[in-house]
């Protein structure tokens, strides 16, 4: 009888140990199964979940725009006063709703190239006004003259057309005109062929963003959707910021570091975005990047909204700015297992550098250079509730369930092993006595 009981206790302990060991074995095996599933569905190829959501995004992407409405245009143009601006917005458009085009695969480099068609649909319910709202903004064509035509003789000629069209340093434009384009009156008078339509995002509709080339993740899942090459724009990078919860899904938040907009002295990668030495104080100023080469030589600079993380000298001639991290930082929320971006906010400000022009009547009153903020935008996208639930069920839910099973097996096995071993020892002690 004692032997049978001892054997039963030992058997129970063995079962407990086996359960605990099995739970421990299940962890790496489960991880391997999850990794295999992730690799299969996260690769950009026909039939995968990643591909379906990549070709045409399932989430709605919005571009919010805030316009800097100039409150004292005459004071600035005549007396070179500080520019007083008032932020107005948001005005919201739905973007990136069109499917990618010209998708081409390269099996040797494990990349896929494509075009992203551009389109924007105004969303009145998400906006503070209409596309016909009017603003006092910088005259984009006039401001560009000293940069495009440095010759004193040419400036004198151009000034004739500026005066004849009654153009000045600032102008009144509707939201629709400012963003998507308008026929400029002074450019329209120039007797030789020049582009006469001006707009911050012009041309946009019926154009394509690209050509992009990204890795498909076939050879290395960690590289999936990472840009290999992209013609026409500067690419940015992000650094880990924090771990947060997005609709019940644990994600890693990556933020755009201030180093992206640092001076070339601090970040040598930015040396191409410092094209002159005087205004940039020998390339020591930071916080703005010159993208004029991408804009046919026009004095266009990008920065974070409200000149966040920029040199104080840049924002000094402008009143009405209030930079803060929460509203003006760019970030990506990435699910760490699949590498999918489930939420993002791309925030950038568009500025025009205005220089004094002695031979240009509209600019001759200026006594300093101005980095004039025109607008800032927030392009956002968030996984929808339905897809978030699907993601939780198919990915995070299974992982949690697997983890729970692992812990239950380990815990129950450990308790059984301990309990039966204590009973066995007690029994042995009793039989010895």
C-alpha positions as a Markdown table, in Angstrom:
| # | Residue | x | y | z |
|---|---|---|---|---|
| 1 | Unk | 0.0 | 0.0 | 0.0 |
| 2 | Unk | 2.8 | 2.4 | 0.9 |
| 3 | Unk | 4.7 | 1.5 | -2.2 |
| 4 | Unk | 1.6 | 2.2 | -4.3 |
| 5 | Unk | 1.0 | 5.5 | -2.6 |
| 6 | Unk | 4.7 | 6.5 | -3.0 |
| 7 | Unk | 4.5 | 5.5 | -6.7 |
| 8 | Unk | 1.4 | 7.6 | -7.1 |
| 9 | Unk | 3.0 | 10.6 | -5.5 |
| 10 | Unk | 6.1 | 10.2 | -7.6 |
| 11 | Unk | 4.0 | 9.8 | -10.7 |
| 12 | Unk | 2.1 | 13.0 | -9.8 |
| 13 | Unk | 5.4 | 14.9 | -9.3 |
| 14 | Unk | 6.6 | 13.6 | -12.7 |
| 15 | Unk | 3.4 | 14.7 | -14.4 |
| 16 | Unk | 3.7 | 18.2 | -12.8 |
| 17 | Unk | 7.3 | 18.4 | -13.9 |
| 18 | Unk | 6.4 | 17.3 | -17.4 |
| 19 | Unk | 3.6 | 20.0 | -17.5 |
| 20 | Unk | 6.1 | 22.6 | -16.4 |
| 21 | Unk | 8.7 | 21.5 | -18.8 |
| 22 | Unk | 6.1 | 21.3 | -21.6 |
| 23 | Unk | 5.0 | 24.8 | -20.8 |
| 24 | Unk | 8.6 | 26.0 | -21.0 |
| 25 | Unk | 9.1 | 24.1 | -24.3 |
| 26 | Unk | 5.8 | 25.6 | -25.7 |
| 27 | Unk | 7.2 | 29.1 | -25.3 |
| 28 | Unk | 10.0 | 28.9 | -28.0 |
| 29 | Unk | 7.8 | 26.6 | -30.1 |
| 30 | Unk | 4.9 | 29.0 | -30.0 |
| 31 | Unk | 7.3 | 31.9 | -30.7 |
| 32 | Unk | 8.5 | 30.0 | -33.8 |
| 33 | Unk | 5.0 | 29.4 | -35.0 |
| 34 | Unk | 4.1 | 33.0 | -34.5 |
| 35 | Unk | 7.3 | 34.1 | -36.3 |
| 36 | Unk | 6.5 | 31.8 | -39.2 |
| 37 | Unk | 3.0 | 33.2 | -39.5 |
| 38 | Unk | 4.2 | 36.8 | -39.3 |
| 39 | Unk | 6.8 | 36.2 | -41.9 |
| 40 | Unk | 4.2 | 34.7 | -44.2 |
| 41 | Unk | 1.6 | 37.4 | -43.8 |
| 42 | Unk | 3.9 | 40.5 | -43.4 |
| 43 | Unk | 5.8 | 40.0 | -46.7 |
| 44 | Unk | 4.7 | 42.2 | -49.6 |
| 45 | Unk | 3.6 | 39.7 | -52.1 |
| 46 | Unk | 0.4 | 38.6 | -53.7 |
| 47 | Unk | -2.1 | 37.1 | -51.3 |
| 48 | Unk | -0.7 | 38.3 | -48.0 |
| 49 | Unk | -2.5 | 40.5 | -45.4 |
| 50 | Unk | 0.3 | 43.0 | -45.7 |
| 51 | Unk | 0.0 | 43.3 | -49.5 |
| 52 | Unk | -3.8 | 43.8 | -49.4 |
| 53 | Unk | -3.4 | 46.7 | -47.0 |
| 54 | Unk | -0.4 | 48.1 | -48.7 |
| 55 | Unk | -1.7 | 48.3 | -52.3 |
| 56 | Unk | -4.7 | 50.4 | -51.0 |
| 57 | Unk | -4.7 | 51.4 | -47.4 |
| 58 | Unk | -7.7 | 50.3 | -45.5 |
| 59 | Unk | -7.3 | 53.1 | -43.0 |
| 60 | Unk | -8.5 | 56.6 | -43.8 |
| 61 | Unk | -5.7 | 59.1 | -44.1 |
| 62 | Unk | -6.3 | 62.8 | -43.5 |
| 63 | Unk | -4.2 | 65.9 | -44.2 |
| 64 | Unk | -5.1 | 68.7 | -41.9 |
| 65 | Unk | -3.8 | 72.2 | -42.8 |
| 66 | Unk | -3.4 | 75.3 | -40.7 |
| 67 | Unk | -2.8 | 78.6 | -42.5 |
| 68 | Unk | -0.7 | 81.4 | -41.0 |
| 69 | Unk | -2.9 | 84.5 | -41.6 |
| 70 | Unk | -0.8 | 87.6 | -41.6 |
| 71 | Unk | -2.3 | 90.4 | -39.5 |
| 72 | Unk | 0.0 | 93.3 | -40.4 |
| 73 | Unk | 1.0 | 93.1 | -44.1 |
| 74 | Unk | 1.5 | 96.9 | -44.6 |
| 75 | Unk | 3.7 | 97.3 | -41.5 |
| 76 | Unk | 6.0 | 94.5 | -42.7 |
| 77 | Unk | 6.2 | 95.6 | -46.3 |
| 78 | Unk | 6.8 | 99.3 | -45.5 |
| 79 | Unk | 8.6 | 99.3 | -42.1 |
| 80 | Unk | 10.1 | 95.8 | -42.1 |
| 81 | Unk | 8.3 | 95.1 | -38.8 |
| 82 | Unk | 7.9 | 91.7 | -37.2 |
| 83 | Unk | 5.3 | 89.6 | -39.0 |
| 84 | Unk | 2.2 | 89.0 | -36.8 |
| 85 | Unk | 0.5 | 85.7 | -37.7 |
| 86 | Unk | -2.7 | 84.0 | -36.6 |
| 87 | Unk | -3.0 | 80.3 | -37.1 |
| 88 | Unk | -6.3 | 79.3 | -38.7 |
| 89 | Unk | -7.5 | 75.7 | -39.1 |
| 90 | Unk | -7.7 | 72.8 | -39.3 |
| 91 | Unk | -8.9 | 72.4 | -42.9 |
| 92 | Unk | -9.1 | 68.7 | -43.6 |
| 93 | Unk | -8.7 | 66.7 | -46.8 |
| 94 | Unk | -8.8 | 62.9 | -47.2 |
| 95 | Unk | -5.7 | 61.7 | -49.1 |
| 96 | Unk | -3.9 | 58.5 | -50.1 |
| 97 | Unk | -7.2 | 56.8 | -50.9 |
| 98 | Unk | -6.1 | 55.7 | -54.4 |
| 99 | Unk | -4.5 | 52.3 | -55.0 |
| 100 | Unk | -0.8 | 52.2 | -55.9 |
| 101 | Unk | 0.0 | 51.9 | -59.6 |
| 102 | Unk | 2.8 | 50.6 | -61.8 |
| 103 | Unk | 3.8 | 47.9 | -59.3 |
| 104 | Unk | 6.9 | 46.1 | -60.4 |
| 105 | Unk | 8.8 | 43.4 | -58.6 |
| 106 | Unk | 12.5 | 42.7 | -58.5 |
| 107 | Unk | 13.2 | 39.2 | -57.2 |
| 108 | Unk | 17.0 | 39.7 | -57.2 |
| 109 | Unk | 16.9 | 42.8 | -54.9 |
| 110 | Unk | 13.7 | 41.7 | -53.1 |
| 111 | Unk | 12.2 | 45.1 | -53.8 |
| 112 | Unk | 9.0 | 46.4 | -55.3 |
| 113 | Unk | 8.6 | 49.8 | -57.1 |
| 114 | Unk | 5.4 | 51.7 | -57.5 |
| 115 | Unk | 3.7 | 55.1 | -58.0 |
| 116 | Unk | 1.3 | 56.5 | -55.4 |
| 117 | Unk | -1.4 | 58.5 | -57.2 |
| 118 | Unk | -2.3 | 61.8 | -55.5 |
| 119 | Unk | -5.8 | 63.0 | -54.8 |
| 120 | Unk | -7.5 | 65.1 | -52.1 |
| 121 | Unk | -11.1 | 65.3 | -51.1 |
| 122 | Unk | -12.2 | 68.2 | -48.9 |
| 123 | Unk | -13.9 | 67.1 | -45.6 |
| 124 | Unk | -16.2 | 70.0 | -44.4 |
| 125 | Unk | -17.3 | 68.1 | -41.3 |
| 126 | Unk | -13.6 | 68.0 | -40.1 |
| 127 | Unk | -12.8 | 71.6 | -41.0 |
| 128 | Unk | -13.3 | 75.0 | -39.4 |
| 129 | Unk | -14.5 | 76.5 | -42.6 |
| 130 | Unk | -14.8 | 76.1 | -46.4 |
| 131 | Unk | -12.3 | 76.1 | -49.2 |
| 132 | Unk | -13.5 | 79.7 | -50.0 |
| 133 | Unk | -12.2 | 81.1 | -46.7 |
| 134 | Unk | -9.8 | 83.9 | -47.4 |
| 135 | Unk | -6.4 | 84.6 | -45.9 |
| 136 | Unk | -3.7 | 87.2 | -46.1 |
| 137 | Unk | -0.6 | 85.3 | -47.1 |
| 138 | Unk | 2.8 | 85.8 | -48.6 |
| 139 | Unk | 2.8 | 86.5 | -52.4 |
| 140 | Unk | 4.7 | 83.3 | -53.5 |
| 141 | Unk | 5.6 | 84.6 | -56.9 |
| 142 | Unk | 6.9 | 88.0 | -55.8 |
| 143 | Unk | 8.9 | 86.5 | -52.9 |
| 144 | Unk | 10.7 | 84.1 | -55.3 |
| 145 | Unk | 11.9 | 86.8 | -57.7 |
| 146 | Unk | 15.3 | 87.7 | -55.9 |
| 147 | Unk | 16.1 | 84.0 | -55.8 |
| 148 | Unk | 15.2 | 83.1 | -59.3 |
| 149 | Unk | 16.5 | 86.3 | -60.9 |
| 150 | Unk | 19.6 | 87.5 | -59.0 |
| 151 | Unk | 20.6 | 89.8 | -61.9 |
| 152 | Unk | 19.9 | 93.5 | -61.1 |
| 153 | Unk | 18.9 | 94.1 | -64.7 |
| 154 | Unk | 16.4 | 91.2 | -64.9 |
| 155 | Unk | 14.9 | 92.3 | -61.5 |
| 156 | Unk | 14.4 | 95.8 | -62.9 |
| 157 | Unk | 12.5 | 94.4 | -65.9 |
| 158 | Unk | 10.5 | 92.0 | -63.8 |
| 159 | Unk | 9.5 | 94.8 | -61.4 |
| 160 | Unk | 7.7 | 96.5 | -64.3 |
| 161 | Unk | 5.3 | 93.5 | -64.5 |
| 162 | Unk | 4.9 | 93.4 | -60.7 |
| 163 | Unk | 3.9 | 97.0 | -60.6 |
| 164 | Unk | 1.6 | 96.7 | -63.6 |
| 165 | Unk | -0.3 | 93.8 | -62.0 |
| 166 | Unk | -0.5 | 95.7 | -58.6 |
| 167 | Unk | 1.1 | 92.8 | -56.9 |
| 168 | Unk | 2.7 | 93.3 | -53.4 |
| 169 | Unk | 4.6 | 91.3 | -50.8 |
| 170 | Unk | 1.3 | 89.9 | -49.4 |
| 171 | Unk | -1.9 | 88.9 | -51.1 |
| 172 | Unk | -5.4 | 87.7 | -50.3 |
| 173 | Unk | -6.1 | 84.2 | -51.4 |
| 174 | Unk | -8.8 | 81.5 | -50.7 |
| 175 | Unk | -7.7 | 78.2 | -49.2 |
| 176 | Unk | -8.4 | 76.4 | -52.5 |
| 177 | Unk | -6.2 | 78.9 | -54.4 |
| 178 | Unk | -3.4 | 78.8 | -52.0 |
| 179 | Unk | -3.2 | 75.0 | -51.8 |
| 180 | Unk | -4.1 | 73.8 | -55.2 |
| 181 | Unk | -3.1 | 76.7 | -57.5 |
| 182 | Unk | -4.2 | 80.0 | -59.0 |
| 183 | Unk | -3.1 | 82.1 | -62.1 |
| 184 | Unk | -0.7 | 84.7 | -60.8 |
| 185 | Unk | -1.4 | 88.1 | -62.2 |
| 186 | Unk | 2.2 | 89.3 | -62.5 |
| 187 | Unk | 3.5 | 86.0 | -64.0 |
| 188 | Unk | 0.6 | 86.2 | -66.5 |
| 189 | Unk | 2.0 | 89.5 | -67.9 |
| 190 | Unk | 5.5 | 88.2 | -68.6 |
| 191 | Unk | 5.8 | 88.0 | -72.4 |
| 192 | Unk | 7.9 | 84.9 | -72.6 |
| 193 | Unk | 6.9 | 81.3 | -71.5 |
| 194 | Unk | 6.9 | 80.8 | -67.8 |
| 195 | Unk | 4.7 | 78.7 | -65.5 |
| 196 | Unk | 1.8 | 81.0 | -64.5 |
| 197 | Unk | 0.0 | 78.8 | -62.0 |
| 198 | Unk | 1.2 | 79.0 | -58.4 |
| 199 | Unk | 0.1 | 77.0 | -55.3 |
| 200 | Unk | 1.7 | 75.3 | -52.3 |
| 201 | Unk | 0.8 | 71.8 | -53.4 |
| 202 | Unk | 0.5 | 72.6 | -57.1 |
| 203 | Unk | 0.6 | 70.3 | -59.2 |
| 204 | Unk | -1.1 | 67.6 | -57.1 |
| 205 | Unk | -4.3 | 66.2 | -58.5 |
| 206 | Unk | -3.8 | 63.7 | -61.3 |
| 207 | Unk | -0.1 | 63.4 | -60.4 |
| 208 | Unk | 1.8 | 60.6 | -58.7 |
| 209 | Unk | 4.0 | 60.5 | -55.7 |
| 210 | Unk | 7.2 | 58.5 | -56.5 |
| 211 | Unk | 8.8 | 56.5 | -58.0 |
| 212 | Unk | 9.2 | 54.6 | -54.7 |
| 213 | Unk | 11.2 | 51.4 | -54.3 |
| 214 | Unk | 10.7 | 49.5 | -51.1 |
| 215 | Unk | 11.9 | 46.2 | -49.7 |
| 216 | Unk | 9.3 | 43.4 | -49.8 |
| 217 | Unk | 10.7 | 41.6 | -46.8 |
| 218 | Unk | 11.1 | 38.3 | -48.6 |
| 219 | Unk | 14.8 | 37.9 | -47.6 |
| 220 | Unk | 14.6 | 40.0 | -44.4 |
| 221 | Unk | 11.3 | 40.6 | -42.7 |
| 222 | Unk | 12.8 | 43.4 | -40.7 |
| 223 | Unk | 13.2 | 45.4 | -43.9 |
| 224 | Unk | 9.6 | 45.1 | -45.2 |
| 225 | Unk | 8.2 | 48.3 | -46.6 |
| 226 | Unk | 11.5 | 50.2 | -45.8 |
| 227 | Unk | 12.3 | 52.6 | -48.6 |
| 228 | Unk | 15.3 | 51.6 | -50.7 |
| 229 | Unk | 15.1 | 54.6 | -53.1 |
| 230 | Unk | 12.7 | 57.4 | -53.7 |
| 231 | Unk | 13.1 | 60.1 | -56.4 |
| 232 | Unk | 12.4 | 63.6 | -55.5 |
| 233 | Unk | 12.2 | 64.1 | -51.8 |
| 234 | Unk | 14.3 | 63.8 | -48.6 |
| 235 | Unk | 13.6 | 60.7 | -46.5 |
| 236 | Unk | 13.4 | 60.9 | -42.8 |
| 237 | Unk | 14.1 | 58.5 | -40.0 |
| 238 | Unk | 12.6 | 57.9 | -36.6 |
| 239 | Unk | 13.9 | 56.8 | -33.2 |
| 240 | Unk | 12.1 | 54.8 | -30.4 |
| 241 | Unk | 10.1 | 57.0 | -28.1 |
| 242 | Unk | 7.8 | 54.9 | -25.9 |
| 243 | Unk | 5.6 | 51.8 | -25.7 |
| 244 | Unk | 1.9 | 52.6 | -25.8 |
| 245 | Unk | -1.5 | 50.9 | -26.2 |
| 246 | Unk | -3.4 | 51.6 | -29.4 |
| 247 | Unk | -7.0 | 50.2 | -29.3 |
| 248 | Unk | -5.9 | 47.3 | -27.2 |
| 249 | Unk | -2.8 | 46.6 | -29.3 |
| 250 | Unk | 0.7 | 47.2 | -27.8 |
| 251 | Unk | 2.8 | 49.3 | -30.2 |
| 252 | Unk | 6.1 | 51.1 | -30.2 |
| 253 | Unk | 6.0 | 54.8 | -30.9 |
| 254 | Unk | 8.9 | 56.1 | -33.0 |
| 255 | Unk | 9.4 | 59.9 | -33.2 |
| 256 | Unk | 11.2 | 62.2 | -35.6 |
| 257 | Unk | 14.3 | 63.4 | -33.7 |
| 258 | Unk | 15.5 | 67.0 | -33.7 |
| 259 | Unk | 18.7 | 65.8 | -35.3 |
| 260 | Unk | 16.8 | 65.5 | -38.6 |
| 261 | Unk | 16.6 | 69.3 | -38.8 |
| 262 | Unk | 20.0 | 69.9 | -37.2 |
| 263 | Unk | 22.7 | 72.1 | -38.8 |
| 264 | Unk | 25.3 | 70.3 | -41.0 |
| 265 | Unk | 27.8 | 70.9 | -38.2 |
| 266 | Unk | 25.8 | 68.6 | -35.9 |
| 267 | Unk | 24.4 | 66.3 | -38.7 |
| 268 | Unk | 26.6 | 66.1 | -41.7 |
| 269 | Unk | 23.8 | 64.4 | -43.7 |
| 270 | Unk | 22.1 | 67.8 | -43.9 |
| 271 | Unk | 25.0 | 69.5 | -45.8 |
| 272 | Unk | 23.0 | 69.3 | -49.0 |
| 273 | Unk | 20.2 | 71.3 | -47.4 |
| 274 | Unk | 22.4 | 74.3 | -46.6 |
| 275 | Unk | 22.9 | 76.1 | -50.0 |
| 276 | Unk | 24.2 | 79.4 | -48.9 |
| 277 | Unk | 26.4 | 80.8 | -46.1 |
| 278 | Unk | 25.1 | 84.3 | -45.2 |
| 279 | Unk | 21.4 | 83.6 | -44.3 |
| 280 | Unk | 22.3 | 80.3 | -42.6 |
| 281 | Unk | 25.2 | 82.0 | -40.7 |
| 282 | Unk | 27.7 | 79.7 | -42.3 |
| 283 | Unk | 25.4 | 76.7 | -42.0 |
| 284 | Unk | 25.2 | 77.0 | -38.2 |
| 285 | Unk | 21.4 | 77.6 | -37.9 |
| 286 | Unk | 19.2 | 74.6 | -37.4 |
| 287 | Unk | 15.6 | 73.7 | -37.6 |
| 288 | Unk | 14.9 | 74.3 | -41.3 |
| 289 | Unk | 15.9 | 72.5 | -44.4 |
| 290 | Unk | 16.2 | 74.1 | -47.9 |
| 291 | Unk | 14.3 | 72.0 | -50.5 |
| 292 | Unk | 14.7 | 74.6 | -53.2 |
| 293 | Unk | 16.4 | 72.1 | -55.5 |
| 294 | Unk | 13.2 | 70.0 | -55.5 |
| 295 | Unk | 11.2 | 73.1 | -56.2 |
| 296 | Unk | 13.0 | 74.5 | -59.3 |
| 297 | Unk | 15.1 | 76.9 | -57.2 |
| 298 | Unk | 12.2 | 78.5 | -55.3 |
| 299 | Unk | 13.1 | 79.5 | -51.8 |
| 300 | Unk | 11.1 | 76.8 | -50.1 |
| 301 | Unk | 12.1 | 75.5 | -46.6 |
| 302 | Unk | 10.6 | 72.9 | -44.4 |
| 303 | Unk | 10.6 | 72.7 | -40.7 |
| 304 | Unk | 8.6 | 71.3 | -37.8 |
| 305 | Unk | 5.4 | 73.3 | -37.1 |
| 306 | Unk | 5.9 | 76.6 | -35.4 |
| 307 | Unk | 9.6 | 76.2 | -35.8 |
| 308 | Unk | 9.8 | 73.5 | -33.1 |
| 309 | Unk | 13.5 | 72.7 | -32.3 |
| 310 | Unk | 14.7 | 75.6 | -34.6 |
| 311 | Unk | 17.3 | 78.3 | -33.9 |
| 312 | Unk | 15.7 | 81.2 | -32.0 |
| 313 | Unk | 17.0 | 83.6 | -34.7 |
| 314 | Unk | 14.7 | 81.9 | -37.3 |
| 315 | Unk | 11.5 | 82.5 | -35.5 |
| 316 | Unk | 12.5 | 85.9 | -34.0 |
| 317 | Unk | 11.0 | 88.1 | -36.8 |
| 318 | Unk | 7.6 | 86.3 | -36.4 |
| 319 | Unk | 5.0 | 86.8 | -33.7 |
| 320 | Unk | 2.2 | 84.4 | -32.9 |
| 321 | Unk | 4.0 | 81.1 | -32.8 |
| 322 | Unk | 3.6 | 78.5 | -30.0 |
| 323 | Unk | 5.7 | 75.4 | -30.6 |
| 324 | Unk | 5.0 | 72.4 | -28.4 |
| 325 | Unk | 6.0 | 68.7 | -28.5 |
| 326 | Unk | 2.6 | 67.2 | -28.2 |
| 327 | Unk | 1.0 | 69.0 | -31.2 |
| 328 | Unk | 4.0 | 69.4 | -33.5 |
| 329 | Unk | 6.0 | 66.2 | -33.3 |
| 330 | Unk | 6.0 | 63.6 | -36.0 |
| 331 | Unk | 5.6 | 59.9 | -34.9 |
| 332 | Unk | 4.9 | 56.4 | -36.1 |
| 333 | Unk | 3.1 | 53.7 | -34.0 |
| 334 | Unk | 4.5 | 50.3 | -35.1 |
| 335 | Unk | 3.3 | 46.9 | -34.0 |
| 336 | Unk | 6.5 | 45.2 | -33.0 |
| 337 | Unk | 5.7 | 41.6 | -34.0 |
| 338 | Unk | 4.5 | 42.3 | -37.6 |
| 339 | Unk | 6.2 | 45.6 | -38.1 |
| 340 | Unk | 3.0 | 47.1 | -39.4 |
| 341 | Unk | 2.5 | 50.9 | -38.9 |
| 342 | Unk | -1.0 | 51.1 | -37.2 |
| 343 | Unk | -1.0 | 54.9 | -36.6 |
| 344 | Unk | 1.1 | 57.9 | -37.8 |
| 345 | Unk | 1.2 | 61.6 | -37.7 |
| 346 | Unk | 3.5 | 63.5 | -40.2 |
| 347 | Unk | 3.7 | 67.1 | -39.2 |
| 348 | Unk | 5.7 | 69.6 | -41.3 |
| 349 | Unk | 5.7 | 73.3 | -41.9 |
| 350 | Unk | 6.2 | 75.0 | -45.3 |
| 351 | Unk | 8.1 | 78.3 | -45.2 |
| 352 | Unk | 9.4 | 80.8 | -47.8 |
| 353 | Unk | 12.6 | 82.7 | -47.4 |
| 354 | Unk | 12.1 | 86.4 | -48.3 |
| 355 | Unk | 15.0 | 88.6 | -49.0 |
| 356 | Unk | 15.1 | 92.4 | -49.5 |
| 357 | Unk | 15.0 | 93.5 | -53.1 |
| 358 | Unk | 16.1 | 97.0 | -53.8 |
| 359 | Unk | 15.0 | 96.9 | -57.4 |
| 360 | Unk | 11.7 | 95.3 | -56.6 |
| 361 | Unk | 9.1 | 97.8 | -55.3 |
| 362 | Unk | 7.2 | 95.2 | -53.3 |
| 363 | Unk | 10.3 | 94.2 | -51.4 |
| 364 | Unk | 12.4 | 97.3 | -51.2 |
| 365 | Unk | 11.1 | 98.3 | -47.7 |
| 366 | Unk | 12.6 | 95.2 | -46.1 |
| 367 | Unk | 15.7 | 95.6 | -44.0 |
| 368 | Unk | 16.1 | 91.9 | -43.0 |
| 369 | Unk | 15.5 | 88.4 | -44.2 |
| 370 | Unk | 12.3 | 86.7 | -43.2 |
| 371 | Unk | 11.6 | 83.0 | -42.9 |
| 372 | Unk | 7.9 | 83.4 | -43.5 |
| 373 | Unk | 5.7 | 80.5 | -42.3 |
| 374 | Unk | 2.9 | 79.9 | -44.9 |
| 375 | Unk | 1.2 | 76.8 | -43.4 |
| 376 | Unk | 1.7 | 73.6 | -41.5 |
| 377 | Unk | 0.2 | 70.2 | -42.1 |
| 378 | Unk | -0.6 | 67.1 | -40.1 |
| 379 | Unk | -1.1 | 64.0 | -42.2 |
| 380 | Unk | -2.6 | 61.3 | -40.1 |
| 381 | Unk | -3.8 | 57.7 | -40.4 |
| 382 | Unk | -5.1 | 55.3 | -37.7 |
| 383 | Unk | -6.2 | 51.7 | -37.9 |
| 384 | Unk | -10.0 | 51.5 | -37.9 |
| 385 | Unk | -11.9 | 49.8 | -35.1 |
| 386 | Unk | -13.0 | 46.9 | -37.3 |
| 387 | Unk | -9.4 | 46.2 | -38.5 |
| 388 | Unk | -8.0 | 46.7 | -35.0 |
| 389 | Unk | -10.4 | 44.0 | -33.7 |
| 390 | Unk | -9.4 | 41.7 | -36.5 |
| 391 | Unk | -5.7 | 42.4 | -35.7 |
| 392 | Unk | -6.3 | 41.7 | -32.0 |
| 393 | Unk | -8.0 | 38.4 | -32.9 |
| 394 | Unk | -5.5 | 37.2 | -35.5 |
| 395 | Unk | -2.3 | 38.4 | -34.0 |
| 396 | Unk | -2.2 | 39.8 | -30.4 |
| 397 | Unk | -5.1 | 37.6 | -29.3 |
| 398 | Unk | -3.4 | 34.4 | -30.3 |
| 399 | Unk | -0.2 | 35.6 | -28.7 |
| 400 | Unk | -2.0 | 36.4 | -25.4 |
| 401 | Unk | -3.8 | 33.0 | -25.5 |
| 402 | Unk | -0.5 | 31.2 | -26.2 |
| 403 | Unk | 1.2 | 33.1 | -23.4 |
| 404 | Unk | -1.7 | 32.3 | -21.0 |
| 405 | Unk | -1.5 | 28.6 | -21.9 |
| 406 | Unk | 2.2 | 28.6 | -21.3 |
| 407 | Unk | 1.9 | 30.3 | -17.9 |
| 408 | Unk | -1.0 | 28.0 | -16.8 |
| 409 | Unk | 1.0 | 24.9 | -17.8 |
| 410 | Unk | 4.1 | 26.1 | -16.0 |
| 411 | Unk | 2.2 | 27.2 | -12.9 |
| 412 | Unk | 0.0 | 24.1 | -12.6 |
| 413 | Unk | 3.0 | 21.9 | -13.3 |
| 414 | Unk | 5.1 | 23.7 | -10.7 |
| 415 | Unk | 2.3 | 23.5 | -8.1 |
| 416 | Unk | 1.7 | 19.8 | -8.8 |
| 417 | Unk | 5.3 | 19.0 | -8.6 |
| 418 | Unk | 5.8 | 20.8 | -5.4 |
| 419 | Unk | 2.7 | 19.4 | -3.8 |
| 420 | Unk | 3.4 | 15.8 | -4.7 |
| 421 | Unk | 7.0 | 16.1 | -3.7 |
| 422 | Unk | 6.0 | 17.5 | -0.3 |
| 423 | Unk | 3.5 | 14.7 | 0.2 |
| 424 | Unk | 6.0 | 12.1 | -0.9 |
| 425 | Unk | 8.6 | 13.4 | 1.5 |
| 426 | Unk | 6.0 | 13.5 | 4.3 |
| 427 | Unk | 5.0 | 9.9 | 3.5 |
| 428 | Unk | 8.5 | 8.7 | 3.5 |
| 429 | Unk | 9.2 | 10.4 | 6.8 |
| 430 | Unk | 6.1 | 8.7 | 8.3 |
| 431 | Unk | 7.1 | 5.3 | 7.0 |
| 432 | Unk | 10.6 | 5.6 | 8.4 |
| 433 | Unk | 9.1 | 6.3 | 11.9 |
